[in-house]
Amino acid sequence: MRQHFSYPGKDNCQMASGQLSRAEALECSRCRHACHVMLYCDTKSQLFGRFPIRHIILMQMRFDGLLGFPGGLVNPSEETLEAGLSRELLEELGVAVPISVEDHVDSRFAPASSPSRSSRLILHFYVKKMEEEQIREVERAAVSTATDYGQEVLGTVRVPLYTMKAGGGLAPFLSHSFIGSARSQLVDSLLRFNLVTPEDLHKALAHSLKIHTQNAEDLHGALALTEARKRF
């Protein structure tokens, strides 16, 4: 179904499914803007010398217990989207990773289900490929010099792209809880940049649904346990 959104700023800021070009998004002057980035690199390392890791992709465990990409709110009237994102990276990762317009992948309105939807939030997503040593430096800085470490950011994590015989790896990772559009941004980027084959990603997502069902059953069991304890 074709959806249209209209916001003040640019009189009729309308795009199917909430997606806009970077320029169109910036014309929505009364909208709020948030920028996030997926940092990644290629690697030849292997897990246990058996499972090729292939690529290192960085995400974060946020203060609210959800997985997301580094970044935050940016005010285009005071700085460019890319400069604002680089500023956010300095706070969250301890490194002011330079971001360029060429790294821009997607701009769209926040999902209708998002609490931020009512505030006319536009999400800008970037993907930047780096060298492996640069990624490792970001990881080191994130736990040593980043001002937000232990507060807004609880830790930097890697996305496991491999699948082990027992099913560990990408599928369990995708079954975790993500903030807003972060899961769909990750899945889209894995396909867009050929980091995982569509077949392998489909299998991982199907398995993650089974894991999610099992997790829901476990949570119901834990909830029942607390209900029983409340009676005593």
C-alpha positions in Angstrom: 0.0 0.0 0.0 1.4 3.4 -1.0 1.8 5.8 1.9 2.4 9.5 1.9 3.6 11.8 4.7 3.2 15.5 4.8 5.0 17.8 7.2 5.5 21.6 7.6 8.8 23.1 6.6 8.7 22.1 3.0 4.9 22.6 2.3 4.5 19.1 0.9 7.2 16.8 1.9 5.8 13.6 0.5 7.5 10.3 -0.3 6.3 6.7 -0.6 6.9 4.7 2.5 8.5 7.7 4.3 11.7 7.5 2.2 13.4 10.7 1.1 16.6 11.8 -0.6 19.1 13.5 1.6 18.3 16.9 -0.1 14.6 16.4 0.3 15.0 15.5 4.0 17.0 18.7 4.6 14.1 20.8 3.1 11.9 19.6 5.9 13.1 22.4 8.2 10.7 21.8 11.0 11.6 18.1 11.3 14.2 16.7 13.7 17.1 14.8 12.3 19.1 11.8 13.6 22.1 10.3 12.0 23.6 6.8 12.5 26.3 4.9 10.8 27.4 1.3 10.3 31.2 1.0 10.5 32.7 -2.1 9.0 35.8 -3.7 7.4 36.9 -6.9 5.8 38.9 -9.4 7.7 40.7 -12.7 7.1 40.4 -13.8 10.8 38.5 -16.9 11.8 36.7 -17.9 14.9 38.4 -20.9 16.5 40.4 -21.2 13.3 37.3 -22.8 11.7 34.6 -20.2 11.0 35.5 -17.3 8.6 34.4 -14.0 10.2 34.7 -12.2 6.8 33.6 -8.8 8.0 33.7 -6.8 11.2 30.6 -4.8 11.7 30.2 -2.6 14.8 27.0 -2.0 16.7 26.3 -0.9 20.3 24.5 -2.1 23.4 22.6 1.1 24.4 21.7 2.4 27.8 18.2 1.1 27.3 19.3 -2.5 26.7 18.7 -2.3 23.0 21.1 -2.8 20.1 21.7 0.1 17.7 24.2 1.9 15.6 26.3 4.8 16.9 25.0 8.3 16.2 22.4 10.7 17.5 20.5 13.9 16.9 21.9 16.5 14.6 20.8 20.1 13.9 21.3 20.9 10.2 20.9 24.6 10.9 24.1 24.5 13.0 26.2 21.8 11.3 26.1 19.4 8.3 24.6 16.0 8.9 28.0 14.4 8.4 29.8 16.8 10.8 27.1 16.2 13.4 27.4 12.5 13.0 31.2 12.7 13.4 30.7 14.7 16.6 28.4 12.0 18.0 30.9 9.3 17.1 33.6 11.2 19.1 31.3 11.1 22.1 30.2 7.5 21.8 33.3 5.9 20.3 36.1 8.2 21.4 37.1 8.7 17.7 35.8 11.4 15.4 35.5 9.2 12.4 35.2 11.4 9.3 31.8 10.8 7.5 31.2 12.0 4.0 28.1 12.5 1.9 29.3 9.5 -0.2 28.7 7.3 2.9 25.0 8.2 2.9 22.7 5.3 2.3 19.2 6.2 3.3 16.9 8.9 4.7 13.4 8.3 5.9 10.8 9.2 8.5 10.9 7.3 11.7 8.5 4.3 11.7 4.9 5.0 12.6 5.3 2.7 15.6 8.2 4.7 17.0 7.5 7.1 19.9 9.5 9.7 18.0 7.1 9.6 15.1 5.0 12.3 16.5 8.0 14.6 16.7 8.6 14.4 12.9 11.9 12.6 13.2 13.9 11.8 10.0 16.5 9.1 10.3 19.6 9.3 8.2 21.7 6.2 7.8 25.3 5.9 6.6 27.7 3.0 5.9 31.4 3.5 6.1 34.0 0.9 5.1 37.3 1.2 7.0 40.6 -0.7 7.4 40.7 -3.5 10.0 43.2 -1.6 12.2 41.0 1.4 12.1 38.1 -0.6 13.3 40.2 -2.1 16.1 41.3 1.4 17.1 37.6 2.4 17.4 37.0 -0.6 19.6 39.9 0.3 21.8 38.9 4.0 22.1 35.2 3.1 22.8 36.2 1.5 26.2 39.0 3.9 27.1 38.4 7.5 25.9 34.7 7.7 24.9 32.9 10.1 27.2 29.6 8.2 26.8 31.0 4.8 27.7 29.1 3.2 30.6 26.4 5.8 30.3 24.6 6.2 27.0 26.7 3.4 25.6 27.2 0.2 27.5 29.5 -1.4 25.0 30.5 -1.9 21.4 29.7 -5.2 19.9 30.5 -7.1 16.6 27.8 -8.6 14.5 28.6 -12.3 14.0 28.1 -13.1 10.3 28.9 -16.8 10.6 26.7 -19.7 11.4 27.9 -22.5 13.6 26.7 -26.1 13.5 24.6 -25.7 16.6 23.0 -22.6 15.0 25.0 -20.0 16.9 26.1 -16.8 15.2 24.0 -14.5 13.1 20.6 -16.0 13.8 20.7 -15.6 17.7 22.1 -12.1 17.2 19.2 -11.1 14.9 16.8 -12.4 17.5 17.9 -9.8 20.1 16.0 -6.5 20.6 17.0 -3.6 18.4 16.1 0.1 18.6 13.8 1.5 16.0 14.9 0.7 12.5 18.3 -0.7 13.5 17.5 -4.3 12.6 16.1 -3.5 9.2 19.1 -1.1 8.6 21.4 -4.0 9.4 19.6 -6.5 7.2 19.4 -4.0 4.3 23.1 -3.2 4.5 24.1 -6.9 4.6 22.3 -7.4 1.3 23.2 -4.0 -0.2 27.0 -4.4 0.3 27.0 -8.2 -0.3 28.3 -9.0 3.2 26.0 -12.1 3.5 24.3 -14.0 0.7 20.5 -13.6 0.5 20.2 -17.4 1.0 22.3 -17.4 4.2 20.5 -14.3 5.5 17.1 -15.9 4.9 18.1 -19.0 6.8 19.4 -16.9 9.7 16.3 -14.8 9.9 14.1 -17.9 9.8 16.1 -19.5 12.6 16.0 -16.2 14.6 12.2 -16.4 14.5 12.3 -19.8 16.1 14.7 -18.5 18.7 12.4 -15.6 19.4 9.5 -18.0 20.0 11.6 -19.9 22.5 12.7 -16.7 24.2 9.0 -15.7 24.5 8.3 -19.0 26.2 11.2 -18.6 28.6 10.0 -15.1 29.5 6.5 -16.4 30.2 8.1 -19.0 32.5 10.1 -16.4 34.3 7.0 -14.2 34.6 5.1 -17.1 36.2 7.9 -17.6 38.6 7.7 -14.0 39.8 4.0 -14.3 40.1 4.3 -17.3 42.4 6.9 -15.5 44.5 4.6 -12.5 45.0 2.1 -14.7 46.9 4.7 -15.3 49.7 
